Amino acid sequence: MRHPSPLRLAVALTLLAAACGSDEGQRGLTPSDEVSTPESEKELRMTEEQREQQNYQEEERIEEKEFDAAEGGGQAP
């Protein structure tokens, strides 16, 4: 049985490493929209759970506004 040459092994490992790179866009992946680092001093003092709760509440407010707009401003007929 033949053993692969060191050059072939190096080329194969280089190709595998290139395929596992962090260029998500080039690999057809969508980059995450989430921010992993807090943006303000206030957020830096908050726990992760508090930030998640704040993000959830903001998303709820946005959804309510969009729903109200789709329903004609939320006013009774």
Helices and strands as residue ranges (DSSP letters): H 6-19, H 41-45, H 48-70
